[in-house]
Amino acid sequence: MITRQQVKMARAALGWGVRELAEKAGVTANTVSRFENGADAYGETLGRIQRALETAGIVFIPEGQPSPDGGAGVRLKAGA
């Protein structure tokens, strides 16, 4: 599952604000803000957020990839 830090990094990479992500994910801006600030979110909500970001060209990198000491992160797909 994606982390709140990854969501923040992904928005920054895309130049999106909370409202733009919320609109594209079909959730409220308050939901995105609450999740980024430490509140829990339902799996379906996180799935919507993740799909919206992936559709825009974000690739989520799990913790420990590509090296064992690497933290979770994000990157843009080539050409995104």
Buried (B, 14 or more C-beta within 10 A) or exposed (E): EBBBEBBBBBBEBBEBEBEBBBBBBEBBBEBBBBBBEEEEBEEEBBBBBBEBBBEBBBBBBBEEEEEEEEEBBBBEEEEE
